[in-house]
Amino acid sequence: MTAATDARNLSKRDTATRERNLTRLQAKVASQRARADFAATLNALEDKLNVPKQVGIRTERAKVRLRRFADEQPVAAIAAAVGVVAAVGVTVWLVVRANLD
């Protein structure tokens, strides 16, 4: 064997080692990306399926909408409040009356 043959073999070996290391690095990066995507998906599912948290979010949104409505149209807000109170009063009256009979 000559020096040129040894250099060629080393370069082939080095090339193969580099390719193998690059493939390992690519696999590591791909697995890290997959883990991050999986964790994000699990977090999204947890948020979506957490009923008390969703109720809290919806309640806050409704409060904001009601406050905005009351600020923009105070007369309509008062009329709506009176209507709700009347509906609750009539319902309670009917339930009590039905239970007394």
C-alpha positions as CSV (number, residue, x, y, z in Angstrom):
1,M,0.0,0.0,0.0
2,T,1.2,3.5,-0.8
3,A,0.6,6.7,1.0
4,A,-2.0,7.8,-1.7
5,T,-4.0,4.7,-1.0
6,D,-4.0,5.2,2.8
7,A,-5.1,8.9,2.3
8,R,-7.9,7.8,0.0
9,N,-9.1,5.1,2.6
10,L,-8.9,7.7,5.4
11,S,-10.9,10.2,3.4
12,K,-13.5,7.5,2.6
13,R,-13.6,6.6,6.3
14,D,-13.8,10.2,7.3
15,T,-16.5,10.8,4.8
16,A,-18.5,7.9,6.1
17,T,-18.0,9.0,9.7
18,R,-19.1,12.5,8.8
19,E,-22.2,11.2,7.0
20,R,-23.1,8.9,9.9
21,N,-22.6,11.7,12.4
22,L,-24.7,14.1,10.3
23,T,-27.4,11.5,10.0
24,R,-27.3,11.1,13.8
25,L,-27.5,14.8,14.3
26,Q,-30.4,15.1,11.9
27,A,-32.2,12.3,13.8
28,K,-31.6,14.0,17.1
29,V,-32.9,17.3,15.7
30,A,-35.9,15.6,14.2
31,S,-36.7,13.8,17.5
32,Q,-36.4,17.0,19.5
33,R,-38.7,18.7,17.1
34,A,-41.2,15.9,17.3
35,R,-41.1,16.0,21.1
36,A,-41.7,19.7,21.1
37,D,-44.7,19.3,18.7
38,F,-46.0,16.5,20.9
39,A,-45.7,18.6,24.0
40,A,-47.4,21.5,22.3
41,T,-50.3,19.2,21.2
42,L,-50.7,17.8,24.7
43,N,-50.7,21.3,26.2
44,A,-53.4,22.4,23.7
45,L,-55.5,19.3,24.5
46,E,-55.1,19.9,28.2
47,D,-56.3,23.5,27.9
48,K,-59.2,22.5,25.6
49,L,-60.4,19.7,27.9
50,N,-60.0,21.6,31.2
51,V,-63.6,22.4,31.8
52,P,-63.2,24.7,34.8
53,K,-60.6,26.7,32.9
54,Q,-62.8,26.9,29.8
55,V,-65.8,28.1,32.0
56,G,-63.6,30.8,33.6
57,I,-62.5,32.0,30.1
58,R,-66.1,32.1,28.8
59,T,-67.3,33.9,32.0
60,E,-64.6,36.6,31.6
61,R,-65.5,37.1,27.9
62,A,-69.2,37.4,28.8
63,K,-68.4,39.9,31.5
64,V,-66.4,42.0,29.1
65,R,-69.2,41.9,26.5
66,L,-71.8,42.9,29.1
67,R,-69.7,45.8,30.4
68,R,-69.1,47.0,26.9
69,F,-72.8,46.7,26.1
70,A,-73.7,48.6,29.3
71,D,-71.3,51.3,28.5
72,E,-72.4,51.7,24.9
73,Q,-76.2,51.3,25.5
74,P,-77.1,52.0,29.1
75,V,-80.9,52.2,28.5
76,A,-80.9,48.9,26.7
77,A,-78.8,47.3,29.4
78,I,-81.2,48.4,32.1
79,A,-84.2,47.1,30.1
80,A,-82.4,43.8,29.6
81,A,-81.7,43.6,33.4
82,V,-85.3,44.3,34.2
83,G,-86.4,41.6,31.7
84,V,-84.0,39.0,33.3
85,V,-85.2,39.9,36.8
86,A,-88.8,39.6,35.7
87,A,-88.2,36.3,34.0
88,V,-86.5,34.9,37.1
89,G,-89.2,36.2,39.4
90,V,-92.0,34.6,37.3
91,T,-90.1,31.3,37.2
92,V,-89.6,31.3,40.9
93,W,-93.3,32.2,41.5
94,L,-94.4,29.4,39.1
95,V,-92.2,26.8,40.8
96,V,-93.3,27.8,44.3
97,R,-96.9,27.8,43.2
98,A,-96.6,24.3,41.6
99,N,-95.0,22.9,44.8
100,L,-97.8,24.3,47.0
101,D,-100.5,22.6,44.9
